[in-house]
Amino acid sequence: MRLFLSLLCFVSWFFILAQDGQSQIPDEYYRSLLDHEMEDEFQKGIPVGEIFSDSTFITINGDEFSFIDSNYVLTVVDFWFKGCRGCAQEKHYIKQIIEKYKEDPRVRFVAITPTSESGIEKVIKKYGNYYDDIISVGGFKNCEELFKFKLFPRHILVGNDGKVMANYITPIFHPITLDEYEKRILSLIDNSD
């Protein structure tokens, strides 16, 4: 609990500084967030190289969804929830990346959220829906049990074999993190050929 509260304070401080002016935080700090290793096992999530999930999920549209799918080279997963300030701050930037690669048949974008379907509808009404699919996992406890973390937002890149290829535990809204994230997506797509 103490670790969680410390992380919450740190993240709040981080967002206050980011709102006051991103130039106050050195670029190296943002780069370090992309490679940051959480000390708490539960915050790490599913490790790189492990199967993300071999379950079949039902999207909010009622379609079946599997992370093991040879039709795609890469699945880009965005974890968010209604009321998450960091999630809201990065929506515009995530949307830019999705729109840039939306027509590329090798990649798909999915949002996973503990938010209820009625809450998802409110978020979509405010920000729009630019994902290929959205999956509600029915609450934070289910999200924690399925994906082994509590810290949001989070971004995970999953190969067509269902294995985690990258795990980002930082909001994607600073030019450094946005650029590095997009480069990683592009390199994983291009190296599949």
C-alpha positions in Angstrom: 0.0 0.0 0.0 2.8 2.4 0.9 4.5 1.7 -2.5 1.2 2.4 -4.3 0.7 5.7 -2.5 4.3 6.7 -3.2 3.8 5.9 -6.9 0.6 7.9 -6.9 2.3 10.9 -5.4 5.2 10.6 -7.9 2.8 10.3 -10.8 0.7 13.3 -9.6 3.9 15.4 -9.2 5.0 14.2 -12.7 1.7 15.4 -14.3 1.8 18.8 -12.4 5.2 19.5 -13.8 4.2 18.3 -17.2 1.3 20.7 -17.2 3.4 23.6 -16.0 5.8 23.1 -18.8 7.5 20.0 -20.2 10.8 21.8 -20.4 11.3 21.6 -16.7 11.9 17.8 -17.0 15.0 16.7 -18.9 14.5 14.6 -22.0 16.7 11.9 -20.5 14.1 11.4 -17.8 11.4 10.6 -20.4 13.8 8.2 -22.2 14.5 6.4 -18.9 10.7 5.9 -18.4 10.5 3.8 -21.5 13.1 1.4 -20.2 12.1 1.6 -16.5 11.9 -1.6 -14.5 9.4 -1.6 -11.7 10.7 -3.2 -8.5 7.3 -4.5 -7.4 6.6 -7.8 -9.2 2.9 -6.9 -9.5 3.6 -3.6 -11.2 5.8 -5.2 -13.9 3.0 -6.9 -15.6 3.6 -9.8 -18.0 7.3 -9.9 -18.9 8.6 -9.4 -22.4 8.8 -12.8 -24.2 5.9 -14.3 -22.2 2.4 -15.0 -23.6 0.3 -11.9 -23.0 -2.9 -13.9 -22.9 -4.1 -17.0 -24.6 -7.7 -16.2 -23.6 -10.4 -15.2 -26.1 -12.1 -11.9 -25.1 -15.4 -10.3 -26.1 -15.2 -6.8 -27.4 -17.8 -4.1 -26.6 -19.2 -4.8 -30.0 -19.7 -8.5 -29.1 -16.9 -9.8 -31.3 -14.4 -12.4 -30.2 -10.8 -11.2 -29.9 -7.6 -13.2 -29.5 -4.1 -11.9 -29.1 -2.7 -14.9 -30.9 -3.6 -14.1 -34.5 -1.4 -14.7 -37.6 -3.3 -12.1 -39.6 -1.4 -9.4 -37.8 2.3 -8.8 -37.1 1.6 -6.6 -34.1 -1.2 -5.8 -31.6 -0.8 -2.5 -29.9 -2.6 -2.6 -26.5 -3.5 0.6 -24.7 -4.7 0.2 -21.1 -6.8 3.0 -19.7 -9.7 3.7 -17.4 -12.3 6.4 -17.2 -11.1 9.1 -14.7 -7.4 8.3 -15.3 -5.7 11.7 -15.7 -2.6 10.4 -17.4 -4.8 8.3 -19.8 -6.8 11.4 -20.7 -3.6 13.5 -21.3 -2.2 11.1 -23.8 -5.5 10.4 -25.8 -4.7 13.0 -28.5 -1.2 11.5 -29.0 -2.3 7.9 -29.1 -5.0 8.9 -31.6 -2.3 10.4 -33.8 -0.3 7.2 -33.8 -3.4 5.1 -34.5 -4.6 7.3 -37.3 -1.1 7.1 -38.9 -1.0 3.3 -39.0 -4.8 2.5 -39.2 -4.6 1.4 -42.8 -1.6 -0.8 -42.3 -2.9 -4.4 -42.3 0.0 -5.7 -40.3 -1.0 -3.8 -37.1 -4.1 -3.5 -35.0 -4.9 -1.3 -32.0 -6.9 -2.4 -29.0 -7.9 -0.8 -25.8 -8.3 -2.8 -22.6 -10.0 -1.1 -19.7 -11.5 -2.1 -16.3 -14.2 0.6 -17.0 -17.8 -0.6 -17.4 -19.4 -0.5 -20.9 -21.5 2.5 -19.8 -18.3 4.3 -18.7 -16.6 3.4 -22.0 -19.6 5.0 -23.9 -18.9 8.2 -22.0 -15.2 8.2 -22.8 -16.0 7.5 -26.5 -18.5 10.4 -26.5 -15.8 12.7 -25.2 -12.7 11.5 -27.1 -14.1 9.4 -30.0 -13.3 5.8 -30.7 -10.2 5.3 -32.9 -9.3 1.8 -31.7 -9.9 -1.3 -33.8 -11.4 -3.0 -30.7 -12.2 -2.1 -27.1 -12.3 -4.8 -24.4 -13.8 -4.2 -21.0 -12.4 -6.7 -18.5 -15.1 -5.9 -15.8 -13.2 -4.1 -13.1 -9.8 -3.4 -11.7 -9.6 -6.7 -9.9 -10.1 -8.7 -13.1 -7.5 -6.5 -14.9 -5.0 -7.1 -12.1 -5.6 -10.9 -12.2 -5.4 -11.1 -16.0 -2.5 -8.8 -16.7 -0.5 -8.6 -13.4 -0.3 -4.8 -12.9 -2.2 -1.9 -11.3 -0.5 1.2 -12.8 -2.2 3.1 -15.6 -1.8 4.1 -18.4 0.2 1.2 -19.8 1.0 0.2 -23.4 2.0 -3.3 -24.4 3.1 -4.5 -27.9 2.1 -8.0 -28.6 3.4 -10.2 -31.5 1.1 -12.4 -33.6 2.3 -15.4 -31.5 0.7 -13.7 -28.4 4.1 -12.9 -26.8 4.8 -9.5 -25.2 7.4 -7.6 -27.3 7.5 -4.4 -25.3 5.9 -3.1 -22.1 5.6 0.7 -21.5 4.6 1.9 -18.1 4.5 5.7 -18.8 2.0 8.0 -20.4 2.8 8.7 -24.1 2.4 12.5 -24.3 5.9 14.0 -24.3 7.6 14.3 -27.7 10.4 12.0 -26.5 8.2 9.2 -25.4 5.9 9.6 -28.3 8.8 9.4 -30.8 10.4 6.4 -29.1 7.0 4.6 -28.9 6.3 5.2 -32.5 9.8 4.1 -33.6 9.4 0.9 -31.7 6.0 0.1 -33.3 7.5 0.8 -36.7 10.6 -1.3 -36.1 8.5 -4.3 -35.0 6.2 -4.0 -38.0 9.1 -3.5 -40.5 11.3 -6.3 -39.1 8.5 -8.8 -39.6 9.0 -8.8 -43.4 
